[in-house]
Amino acid sequence: MGKSSKKKLTEEEIAETQQEVAHAMQPSSKAPKLSASDWPLLLKETQQEVAHAMQPSSKAPKLSASDWPLLLKGYDKLNSLTSHFTPLIEGSSPLQRPLKEYVGAGCINLDKPSNPSSHEVVSWVKNILRVEKTGHSGTLDPKVSGVLIVCINRATRLVKSQQSAGKEYVCVFRLHGDVKDTKQINQALEKLVGAQFQRPPLISA
């Protein structure tokens, strides 16, 4: 009787221990289940909540050269040991940067409509945003619609880096008659690949 009751008690303890282990291994309902796609969102929320800036401090350095030899008396003053060089007004994380700084020193990837010229669009942006300087990465013809990069204030120095990037035009043309064989069109288009020597048009954009 004593052995059987002792064996039964041991089995109950084992079952209870197994339940505790299984419960501990289960994920908590309070803990969020994060996938690989959730990490960028979590990083964004963290950058928005945390300041990510060094607080300025007037705390005196612990190092003192008052008891040092004569030639090393001012040695402690040669190094900047406080955080006075990082005031709060300078710099911020991208998600906490004020919108005024983005507008005042940024680039606008603008989809220029047809009819207005590039210079007109740039002047419109300058008047709307009320900034001092604006520049564009390269002129587009008035009848052409497409991407026009407009740089503002300090970002105008980046215009030259975009001007050398080149352009790509996509055009739609209309033929005067029905096409029986598309090979003729492909052969005609192959002749237009590369450098072309032709007479400039009498009327241009």
Buried (B, 14 or more C-beta within 10 A) or exposed (E): EEEEEEEEEEEEEEEEEEEEEEEEEEEEEEEEEEEEEEEEEEEEEEBEEEEEBEEEEEEEEEEEEEEEEEEEEEEBEEEEEEEEEEEEEEEBEEBEEEEEEEBBBBBBEBEBEEEBBBEEBBEBBBEEBEBEEBBBBBBBBBEBBBEBBBBBBEBBEBBEEBBEEEEEEEEEEEEEEEEEEEEEEEEEEEEEEEEEEEEEEEEEE
